[in-house]
Amino acid sequence: MKKSIKLENDFYWDANGIIHNKETLATFIQNYKNRVFLAYKGNANAEDFNYFYTPGIYAIGKAMKNAPYTGAIYGVLVVLTNDGRTWQKTDTGSWLWQILLNTGGGIYLRIGINDTTPGNWKQIH
């Protein structure tokens, strides 16, 4: 680590005032390197919300299948998973959240927990 002070028991105090355990930090970096938890993915090319299982932010601007309502949808879809990887539908330890923010101010949510497809959409705003 650059610009850090070594403390007792392999702990380090970095330049930002944060104390790290070198072993824990190294394990965390190894486990999560090369993962991008939330990145802008561009315009949605798929025609179905059931396609969006990879974490990211997607621009929506058309009618979609498995949508919270009928007709054209304009807004942003935020997809999250509990581990930052693509949702594994048959894995009970893999969870999915899809959050739709439309241009009219509506916010819709559906989740996929221990199931093969996400549940029904719920309007939360």
N, C-alpha and C positions, 0 to 999 in steps of 0.2 A: 504494500500500500504506500502510495506517495504521501508525504507530509503527514505522518502519524506518529504518535508517541506510544511506545510499548509499555503496557501496564503489567501487573501480575497475571499469572495463569493464562498467558497467551491472548490477552485482551489488548485491543488497540484503540486509542482515541484519535479520530481522524481530524482533518482540518476544519470540518463542518461541526465539530463538537459531538459527533456520534461515536459511541463506544461499540466496537465489534469484537466478536470472538473469531479469530482467524480461521479456525477449523470449520465453524458453522457457516461463515461467510463463503469459504471455498466450496463447501458442499452445496450451498444455495446456488452459487454461480454455475457450478457444474450441472445441477439438476435443471436449471431454467435458462441456460445459455441457448441462443438461437431461437427463443420463443418470443414472439411479438404478441402481447396480450390484447392489444386493441389498436388497430391501425385502420386508416381509411382504405377501403377496398374498391372504391369507385362506384359506377352505376351498376345497379342490379341487372344482370343479364338473364337470370332465370325468370320464369313466369309463375313460380310457386314458392311461398314462404317456407315450405318444407325442404327446400334446397339449402337454406342458409343455416348451416350447423357449424361453420367455422367462425371463431371470434373475429369481429371487425365491425366497421361502420360502413353501411351500404346506402347509396342514394336510391330512392324508390320514386318512380314517376310513371306508373301505368297500373292497369288492373292486374291483380294477382290472384292465383288460386290459394286456398287456405288462408285467406285474409280476414281481418276482423270485421270488414264490411264490404259490400259490393261496390263496383265502379272503380274509377281510377283513384289511385292512392299516390299522393305526393308527400314526400317527407324523407325521414332517415330511419333506417333500421339498425339498431345496435344489438349485436349478438355477443353473448358472454357464456363462458363455460367455467366450471370450477377449477380446471387445471390449465386453461389457456390453449388447449388443443381442440381439434374437431370433436364434436359431441359423438360419443360412441353409444348408439341407441340401445344396445343390448347389455351394456355394462352398468351395473347398479351403482358404481362409483363415479359415473360420468353424468353431470347435470348441465342443463341448458336453460338460458334465459334469452328470450327475444323481446326487445322493447322497440315499439314503433312510435315515433314522434312525427305526427303529421303537420302539414303547413297550417291547418286550422287550429292548432293548439291542443289537439287530442293526443293522449298518451295511452297506449295499449300494451299489455303484457301477456305473454304466455310462457309456460315453463315445461321442460321435459325432465322429469325426475323418475328414474327407475321405470321407464316405459319405452315403447318403440316409436312413438310419435309424440310431439309436444301436445299439451292439453289445449283447451279452448282459450281463445283470446278473452281478456277482461279489460274493459276500459277503466283506467285508474285516474284519468283527468279528462 
